[in-house]
Amino acid sequence: MTIEPNGLKFACRIKKVKRLLIYLFVFAQLVIAKSVDGQEVSDSARYLLLNRKLQFQITDAVDSMYNFNFRKAEVDFNWLKYNHPEHPLPYFLFGISTWWQMMPNLNAETPLGDEFIAYMDTAIVKAKAMLKKDENDVEAAFFLAGSYGFQGRYHSEKKNWLKAAGVGKKALKALKKTKGNESFSPEILFGDALFNYYSIWIRENYPSLRPILFFFPKGDKSLGVEQLQEVSQNAFYTRIEAVFFLMRIKAFELKETYDALRLAKQVHTQFPNNPYFHRFYARMLYTVGQYQSAADVSLEILRRLEKGQLGYEEVSGRYASFFLGHISKKQGDWDIARPYFEKVIEYTETISDEKSGYYLFSQMYLAEEEAKSGDYQTALDRIEIIRDNTRRKEDLNKKARALRKVIRKKR
């Protein structure tokens, strides 16, 4: 079929119109993209929380921190401090880095505690200076709330409840400035999530602290868990902290043990040299009855402890030894179990933490076997240790007193 000249001209015009429409459409998209990108560039230039380029640059540093390669992490944190000396972010990250250096045993008294407080104090000073320039600066409010929140967490671990409540009130005041700005960044939800969950949890588990919490608003535990899940999936700076809390809540409060195991495996796989995640993974494997895997992971913890690997110390050794001892006991291998229970006792007494459940149950298991073998005095000595470190109404205390009666009848 041939096309007449006029028809050809018409077809050419149609093609030109189509091409022109395509060009206009593409140009319109470019204009829209340019304006949106311009807004993102403007926001990312102003707010470091939104700066994706910066996140890409320090991803390796943040991962190194959680993987206990603190020297490598802090090289990049120093670069961040050099480039942004008046911003709270580098000091906040240095503070979190110091916190994780303490994490394997938060009960230990070390100079790291003062160092941690100093970093968070500096972050607070920098955040306040930003708020002085712009009282509606959401990013500054986030770092102010976060820095106070971490200090409160530290004081809570040290059982300094009045100090914890004092900085908690300051964190809450800063947190109010972020309300209604959740779309600004998923990081903003982190503080909200912790407040919603733990403001109720503390009231439920520490009745004596209720007078201190009287002036604090009540939260919402379910909402807190939902918010933590969102932060754990979408945040950058607070993602792993959210996973940490979510993992513990699911394991010990919600009894969602398999989900806690999933999260523990996830963070241990991502950060294999983090001793806290390593021992938590072992604990979850042991709790769900995956004994062979729990034994393998526990043996690796002990190997790292013996090599002196950073962060592997007595608390991790106590966990691993107890799991190996109890698994061997359940399998009827007492000759293998005994040395592990004795290791639990050795590790625990080194750090003076005799109220630990692992320590007291190890004493009980050893006392029972000693009673069977006729080593009555050693068994009675262990029973006294259990009685001294438990309340009379506790099941373990009752069990120890019952064994003492049996031994006295045999002697």
Contacts in CASP RR format, 6 or more apart in sequence:
PFRMAT RR
TARGET T0000
AUTHOR 0000-0000-0000
METHOD contacts of the structure
MODEL  1
MTIEPNGLKFACRIKKVKRLLIYLFVFAQLVIAKSVDGQEVSDSARYLLL
NRKLQFQITDAVDSMYNFNFRKAEVDFNWLKYNHPEHPLPYFLFGISTWW
QMMPNLNAETPLGDEFIAYMDTAIVKAKAMLKKDENDVEAAFFLAGSYGF
QGRYHSEKKNWLKAAGVGKKALKALKKTKGNESFSPEILFGDALFNYYSI
WIRENYPSLRPILFFFPKGDKSLGVEQLQEVSQNAFYTRIEAVFFLMRIK
AFELKETYDALRLAKQVHTQFPNNPYFHRFYARMLYTVGQYQSAADVSLE
ILRRLEKGQLGYEEVSGRYASFFLGHISKKQGDWDIARPYFEKVIEYTET
ISDEKSGYYLFSQMYLAEEEAKSGDYQTALDRIEIIRDNTRRKEDLNKKA
RALRKVIRKKR
3 11 0 8 1.000
40 50 0 8 1.000
43 50 0 8 1.000
44 50 0 8 1.000
44 51 0 8 1.000
44 52 0 8 1.000
44 53 0 8 1.000
44 54 0 8 1.000
45 51 0 8 1.000
47 138 0 8 1.000
47 139 0 8 1.000
47 184 0 8 1.000
47 185 0 8 1.000
48 54 0 8 1.000
48 84 0 8 1.000
48 87 0 8 1.000
48 89 0 8 1.000
48 139 0 8 1.000
49 89 0 8 1.000
49 139 0 8 1.000
49 142 0 8 1.000
49 184 0 8 1.000
49 185 0 8 1.000
49 187 0 8 1.000
49 237 0 8 1.000
50 184 0 8 1.000
50 185 0 8 1.000
54 80 0 8 1.000
55 236 0 8 1.000
57 76 0 8 1.000
58 76 0 8 1.000
58 77 0 8 1.000
58 80 0 8 1.000
60 72 0 8 1.000
60 76 0 8 1.000
61 72 0 8 1.000
61 73 0 8 1.000
61 74 0 8 1.000
61 75 0 8 1.000
61 76 0 8 1.000
61 77 0 8 1.000
61 93 0 8 1.000
62 73 0 8 1.000
62 93 0 8 1.000
62 236 0 8 1.000
62 237 0 8 1.000
62 240 0 8 1.000
63 270 0 8 1.000
63 271 0 8 1.000
64 70 0 8 1.000
64 72 0 8 1.000
64 73 0 8 1.000
64 76 0 8 1.000
65 73 0 8 1.000
65 93 0 8 1.000
65 96 0 8 1.000
65 97 0 8 1.000
65 100 0 8 1.000
66 100 0 8 1.000
66 240 0 8 1.000
66 267 0 8 1.000
66 270 0 8 1.000
66 271 0 8 1.000
66 274 0 8 1.000
67 270 0 8 1.000
67 271 0 8 1.000
67 272 0 8 1.000
67 273 0 8 1.000
67 274 0 8 1.000
68 100 0 8 1.000
68 271 0 8 1.000
68 273 0 8 1.000
68 274 0 8 1.000
68 275 0 8 1.000
68 310 0 8 1.000
68 311 0 8 1.000
69 273 0 8 1.000
70 97 0 8 1.000
70 100 0 8 1.000
70 101 0 8 1.000
73 97 0 8 1.000
74 94 0 8 1.000
74 97 0 8 1.000
77 90 0 8 1.000
77 93 0 8 1.000
77 94 0 8 1.000
77 97 0 8 1.000
78 90 0 8 1.000
80 89 0 8 1.000
80 90 0 8 1.000
80 93 0 8 1.000
81 90 0 8 1.000
81 91 0 8 1.000
81 94 0 8 1.000
84 90 0 8 1.000
86 126 0 8 1.000
86 129 0 8 1.000
86 130 0 8 1.000
87 126 0 8 1.000
87 130 0 8 1.000
88 122 0 8 1.000
88 123 0 8 1.000
88 124 0 8 1.000
88 126 0 8 1.000
88 127 0 8 1.000
88 130 0 8 1.000
88 140 0 8 1.000
88 143 0 8 1.000
88 144 0 8 1.000
88 147 0 8 1.000
89 123 0 8 1.000
89 143 0 8 1.000
89 237 0 8 1.000
91 119 0 8 1.000
91 120 0 8 1.000
91 122 0 8 1.000
91 123 0 8 1.000
91 126 0 8 1.000
92 119 0 8 1.000
92 120 0 8 1.000
92 123 0 8 1.000
92 143 0 8 1.000
92 146 0 8 1.000
92 147 0 8 1.000
92 237 0 8 1.000
93 237 0 8 1.000
94 119 0 8 1.000
95 115 0 8 1.000
95 116 0 8 1.000
95 119 0 8 1.000
95 120 0 8 1.000
95 123 0 8 1.000
95 150 0 8 1.000
96 150 0 8 1.000
96 241 0 8 1.000
98 112 0 8 1.000
98 113 0 8 1.000
98 115 0 8 1.000
98 116 0 8 1.000
98 119 0 8 1.000
99 116 0 8 1.000
99 150 0 8 1.000
99 154 0 8 1.000
100 274 0 8 1.000
100 276 0 8 1.000
101 112 0 8 1.000
102 108 0 8 1.000
102 110 0 8 1.000
102 112 0 8 1.000
102 113 0 8 1.000
102 116 0 8 1.000
103 276 0 8 1.000
104 275 0 8 1.000
104 276 0 8 1.000
104 311 0 8 1.000
104 312 0 8 1.000
104 313 0 8 1.000
104 315 0 8 1.000
104 316 0 8 1.000
105 313 0 8 1.000
105 314 0 8 1.000
105 315 0 8 1.000
105 351 0 8 1.000
106 157 0 8 1.000
106 158 0 8 1.000
107 157 0 8 1.000
107 351 0 8 1.000
107 353 0 8 1.000
108 351 0 8 1.000
113 154 0 8 1.000
116 150 0 8 1.000
116 154 0 8 1.000
117 151 0 8 1.000
117 154 0 8 1.000
120 147 0 8 1.000
120 148 0 8 1.000
120 150 0 8 1.000
120 151 0 8 1.000
121 147 0 8 1.000
123 143 0 8 1.000
123 147 0 8 1.000
124 144 0 8 1.000
124 147 0 8 1.000
124 148 0 8 1.000
126 143 0 8 1.000
127 140 0 8 1.000
127 141 0 8 1.000
127 143 0 8 1.000
127 144 0 8 1.000
127 147 0 8 1.000
127 174 0 8 1.000
128 140 0 8 1.000
128 144 0 8 1.000
130 137 0 8 1.000
130 139 0 8 1.000
130 140 0 8 1.000
131 137 0 8 1.000
131 140 0 8 1.000
131 141 0 8 1.000
131 144 0 8 1.000
131 177 0 8 1.000
134 140 0 8 1.000
135 177 0 8 1.000
136 177 0 8 1.000
138 177 0 8 1.000
138 178 0 8 1.000
138 181 0 8 1.000
138 184 0 8 1.000
138 188 0 8 1.000
139 184 0 8 1.000
139 185 0 8 1.000
141 174 0 8 1.000
141 175 0 8 1.000
141 177 0 8 1.000
141 178 0 8 1.000
142 178 0 8 1.000
142 185 0 8 1.000
142 187 0 8 1.000
142 188 0 8 1.000
144 170 0 8 1.000
144 171 0 8 1.000
144 174 0 8 1.000
144 177 0 8 1.000
145 171 0 8 1.000
145 172 0 8 1.000
145 174 0 8 1.000
145 175 0 8 1.000
145 177 0 8 1.000
145 178 0 8 1.000
145 191 0 8 1.000
146 171 0 8 1.000
146 174 0 8 1.000
146 190 0 8 1.000
146 191 0 8 1.000
148 167 0 8 1.000
148 168 0 8 1.000
148 170 0 8 1.000
148 171 0 8 1.000
148 174 0 8 1.000
149 167 0 8 1.000
149 168 0 8 1.000
149 171 0 8 1.000
149 191 0 8 1.000
149 194 0 8 1.000
151 167 0 8 1.000
152 163 0 8 1.000
152 164 0 8 1.000
152 166 0 8 1.000
152 167 0 8 1.000
152 168 0 8 1.000
152 171 0 8 1.000
153 164 0 8 1.000
155 161 0 8 1.000
155 163 0 8 1.000
155 164 0 8 1.000
155 167 0 8 1.000
156 164 0 8 1.000
161 209 0 8 1.000
161 212 0 8 1.000
162 212 0 8 1.000
165 209 0 8 1.000
165 212 0 8 1.000
165 213 0 8 1.000
169 215 0 8 1.000
169 216 0 8 1.000
171 191 0 8 1.000
172 195 0 8 1.000
172 216 0 8 1.000
172 217 0 8 1.000
175 191 0 8 1.000
175 192 0 8 1.000
175 195 0 8 1.000
178 184 0 8 1.000
178 188 0 8 1.000
178 192 0 8 1.000
181 188 0 8 1.000
182 188 0 8 1.000
182 189 0 8 1.000
182 192 0 8 1.000
185 235 0 8 1.000
186 230 0 8 1.000
186 231 0 8 1.000
186 234 0 8 1.000
186 235 0 8 1.000
187 231 0 8 1.000
187 235 0 8 1.000
187 236 0 8 1.000
187 237 0 8 1.000
187 238 0 8 1.000
189 227 0 8 1.000
189 230 0 8 1.000
189 231 0 8 1.000
189 235 0 8 1.000
190 227 0 8 1.000
190 228 0 8 1.000
190 231 0 8 1.000
190 235 0 8 1.000
190 238 0 8 1.000
190 241 0 8 1.000
190 242 0 8 1.000
192 224 0 8 1.000
192 227 0 8 1.000
193 223 0 8 1.000
193 224 0 8 1.000
193 225 0 8 1.000
193 227 0 8 1.000
193 228 0 8 1.000
193 230 0 8 1.000
193 231 0 8 1.000
193 242 0 8 1.000
193 245 0 8 1.000
194 224 0 8 1.000
194 228 0 8 1.000
194 245 0 8 1.000
195 219 0 8 1.000
196 219 0 8 1.000
196 220 0 8 1.000
196 221 0 8 1.000
196 223 0 8 1.000
196 224 0 8 1.000
196 227 0 8 1.000
197 219 0 8 1.000
197 221 0 8 1.000
197 224 0 8 1.000
197 225 0 8 1.000
197 228 0 8 1.000
197 245 0 8 1.000
197 249 0 8 1.000
199 213 0 8 1.000
199 216 0 8 1.000
199 217 0 8 1.000
199 218 0 8 1.000
199 219 0 8 1.000
200 218 0 8 1.000
200 219 0 8 1.000
200 220 0 8 1.000
200 221 0 8 1.000
201 221 0 8 1.000
201 253 0 8 1.000
202 209 0 8 1.000
202 213 0 8 1.000
203 209 0 8 1.000
203 210 0 8 1.000
203 213 0 8 1.000
203 218 0 8 1.000
225 246 0 8 1.000
225 249 0 8 1.000
225 254 0 8 1.000
228 242 0 8 1.000
228 245 0 8 1.000
228 246 0 8 1.000
228 249 0 8 1.000
229 242 0 8 1.000
229 246 0 8 1.000
231 238 0 8 1.000
231 239 0 8 1.000
231 242 0 8 1.000
232 239 0 8 1.000
232 242 0 8 1.000
232 243 0 8 1.000
232 246 0 8 1.000
233 239 0 8 1.000
235 242 0 8 1.000
240 267 0 8 1.000
240 271 0 8 1.000
243 263 0 8 1.000
243 266 0 8 1.000
243 267 0 8 1.000
244 267 0 8 1.000
246 263 0 8 1.000
247 260 0 8 1.000
247 263 0 8 1.000
247 264 0 8 1.000
247 267 0 8 1.000
247 280 0 8 1.000
248 260 0 8 1.000
250 256 0 8 1.000
250 257 0 8 1.000
250 259 0 8 1.000
250 260 0 8 1.000
250 263 0 8 1.000
251 257 0 8 1.000
251 260 0 8 1.000
251 264 0 8 1.000
251 280 0 8 1.000
251 283 0 8 1.000
251 284 0 8 1.000
251 287 0 8 1.000
257 284 0 8 1.000
257 287 0 8 1.000
257 288 0 8 1.000
258 288 0 8 1.000
260 284 0 8 1.000
261 281 0 8 1.000
261 284 0 8 1.000
261 285 0 8 1.000
261 287 0 8 1.000
261 288 0 8 1.000
264 277 0 8 1.000
264 280 0 8 1.000
264 281 0 8 1.000
264 283 0 8 1.000
264 284 0 8 1.000
265 281 0 8 1.000
265 284 0 8 1.000
267 274 0 8 1.000
267 277 0 8 1.000
267 281 0 8 1.000
268 274 0 8 1.000
268 277 0 8 1.000
268 278 0 8 1.000
268 280 0 8 1.000
268 281 0 8 1.000
271 277 0 8 1.000
272 278 0 8 1.000
273 309 0 8 1.000
273 310 0 8 1.000
275 301 0 8 1.000
275 304 0 8 1.000
275 309 0 8 1.000
275 311 0 8 1.000
275 312 0 8 1.000
275 313 0 8 1.000
275 316 0 8 1.000
278 297 0 8 1.000
278 300 0 8 1.000
278 301 0 8 1.000
278 304 0 8 1.000
278 316 0 8 1.000
279 301 0 8 1.000
279 315 0 8 1.000
279 316 0 8 1.000
279 317 0 8 1.000
279 319 0 8 1.000
279 320 0 8 1.000
281 297 0 8 1.000
282 294 0 8 1.000
282 297 0 8 1.000
282 298 0 8 1.000
282 301 0 8 1.000
282 319 0 8 1.000
282 320 0 8 1.000
282 323 0 8 1.000
283 319 0 8 1.000
283 323 0 8 1.000
285 291 0 8 1.000
285 293 0 8 1.000
285 294 0 8 1.000
285 297 0 8 1.000
286 294 0 8 1.000
286 298 0 8 1.000
286 323 0 8 1.000
286 326 0 8 1.000
286 327 0 8 1.000
291 327 0 8 1.000
291 330 0 8 1.000
291 331 0 8 1.000
294 323 0 8 1.000
294 327 0 8 1.000
295 323 0 8 1.000
295 324 0 8 1.000
295 327 0 8 1.000
297 320 0 8 1.000
298 319 0 8 1.000
298 320 0 8 1.000
298 321 0 8 1.000
298 323 0 8 1.000
298 324 0 8 1.000
299 320 0 8 1.000
299 324 0 8 1.000
301 312 0 8 1.000
301 316 0 8 1.000
301 317 0 8 1.000
301 319 0 8 1.000
301 320 0 8 1.000
302 317 0 8 1.000
302 320 0 8 1.000
302 321 0 8 1.000
302 324 0 8 1.000
304 312 0 8 1.000
305 312 0 8 1.000
305 313 0 8 1.000
305 316 0 8 1.000
305 317 0 8 1.000
305 320 0 8 1.000
314 347 0 8 1.000
314 348 0 8 1.000
314 350 0 8 1.000
314 351 0 8 1.000
315 347 0 8 1.000
315 351 0 8 1.000
315 353 0 8 1.000
317 343 0 8 1.000
317 347 0 8 1.000
318 343 0 8 1.000
318 344 0 8 1.000
318 347 0 8 1.000
318 348 0 8 1.000
318 356 0 8 1.000
318 358 0 8 1.000
318 359 0 8 1.000
319 358 0 8 1.000
321 340 0 8 1.000
321 341 0 8 1.000
321 343 0 8 1.000
321 344 0 8 1.000
321 347 0 8 1.000
322 340 0 8 1.000
322 341 0 8 1.000
322 344 0 8 1.000
322 358 0 8 1.000
322 361 0 8 1.000
322 362 0 8 1.000
324 336 0 8 1.000
324 337 0 8 1.000
324 340 0 8 1.000
325 336 0 8 1.000
325 337 0 8 1.000
325 340 0 8 1.000
325 341 0 8 1.000
325 344 0 8 1.000
326 337 0 8 1.000
326 361 0 8 1.000
326 365 0 8 1.000
328 334 0 8 1.000
328 336 0 8 1.000
328 337 0 8 1.000
328 340 0 8 1.000
329 337 0 8 1.000
329 365 0 8 1.000
334 369 0 8 1.000
337 365 0 8 1.000
338 366 0 8 1.000
338 369 0 8 1.000
341 362 0 8 1.000
341 365 0 8 1.000
341 366 0 8 1.000
342 362 0 8 1.000
342 366 0 8 1.000
344 358 0 8 1.000
344 359 0 8 1.000
344 362 0 8 1.000
345 359 0 8 1.000
345 362 0 8 1.000
345 363 0 8 1.000
345 366 0 8 1.000
348 354 0 8 1.000
348 356 0 8 1.000
348 358 0 8 1.000
348 359 0 8 1.000
349 359 0 8 1.000
353 359 0 8 1.000
354 360 0 8 1.000
354 385 0 8 1.000
354 389 0 8 1.000
355 389 0 8 1.000
357 396 0 8 1.000
360 385 0 8 1.000
360 386 0 8 1.000
360 389 0 8 1.000
360 390 0 8 1.000
360 396 0 8 1.000
361 396 0 8 1.000
363 382 0 8 1.000
363 385 0 8 1.000
363 386 0 8 1.000
364 382 0 8 1.000
364 386 0 8 1.000
364 396 0 8 1.000
364 399 0 8 1.000
364 400 0 8 1.000
364 403 0 8 1.000
366 379 0 8 1.000
366 382 0 8 1.000
367 378 0 8 1.000
367 379 0 8 1.000
367 380 0 8 1.000
367 382 0 8 1.000
367 383 0 8 1.000
367 386 0 8 1.000
367 400 0 8 1.000
367 403 0 8 1.000
368 379 0 8 1.000
368 403 0 8 1.000
370 376 0 8 1.000
370 378 0 8 1.000
370 379 0 8 1.000
370 382 0 8 1.000
371 379 0 8 1.000
371 403 0 8 1.000
371 406 0 8 1.000
371 407 0 8 1.000
371 410 0 8 1.000
374 410 0 8 1.000
376 407 0 8 1.000
376 410 0 8 1.000
376 411 0 8 1.000
379 403 0 8 1.000
379 407 0 8 1.000
380 404 0 8 1.000
380 407 0 8 1.000
383 400 0 8 1.000
383 401 0 8 1.000
383 403 0 8 1.000
383 404 0 8 1.000
383 407 0 8 1.000
386 396 0 8 1.000
386 397 0 8 1.000
386 400 0 8 1.000
387 397 0 8 1.000
387 400 0 8 1.000
387 401 0 8 1.000
390 396 0 8 1.000
390 397 0 8 1.000
390 400 0 8 1.000
391 397 0 8 1.000
392 398 0 8 1.000
END
